[in-house]
Amino acid sequence: DAGVIQSPRHEVTEMGQEVTLRCKPISGHDYLFWYRQTMMRGLELLIYFNNNVPIDDSGMPEDRFSAKMPNASFSTLKIQPSEPRDSAVYFCASSLAGAGNTNEKLFFGSGTQLSVL
Amino acid sequence: QKEVEQDPGPLSVPEGAIVSLNCTYSNSAFQYFMWYRQYSRKGPELLMYTYSSGNKEDGRFTAQVDKSSKYISLFIRDSQPSDSATYLCAMSPSSYDKVIFGPGTSLSVIP
């Protein structure tokens, strides 16, 4: 398996622009998580899905952030409009729960380095 | 107070040393405890996983959980330069709940 795939790897944009980050989870995994990592705040959970349904979005910082999971193999995180303080590394992770597994065993993608100028 | 606290380091040790990494937490509901390792420019990867209190050993790595003190540790024996990474503790109240990460400790093992 190729693992969790995120795109783009790097994104540089100007303040006010829309940014869309993409994630393909591991096939068969039923949980998908979006995290943001900064030096100041560490790794923060933004939102997570179970079977394509958003379960907890309490970590989404503002209404400028939105996430969707239209099917089991694809998710997007959108920021509109973007601001310099959104600059961070955004990680997508997936996990398989049930049948002796738990969703603590997260598999992370390589992340998207976002820079908002 | 943050939910999970971790000494950010950086921690620098000579090759072959024993390394002790620690986390404290405030939420007594946490039952599942993990250690993730993150190399530069990579996503975190699961290193150790334990449920409730006790010890777990895997090769050179030992994870300890003391729920009464709300304290978890990761010990690395015979540390190697390849162990140089950031180590993040993580925890969750249940097997179907969100995982909360500590800020991470940066470790450098010097040859």
Interface residues (C-beta under 8 A of the other chain):
Chain A: V4 F33 Y35 R41 G42 L43 E44 L45 Y48 D56 F91 A93 A97 T102 N103 E104 K105 L106 F107 F108 G109 S110 G111
Chain B: Y32 M34 Y36 R41 K42 G43 P44 E45 L46 Y49 L88 A90 S92 S95 Y96 D97 K98 V99 I100 F101 G102 P103 G104
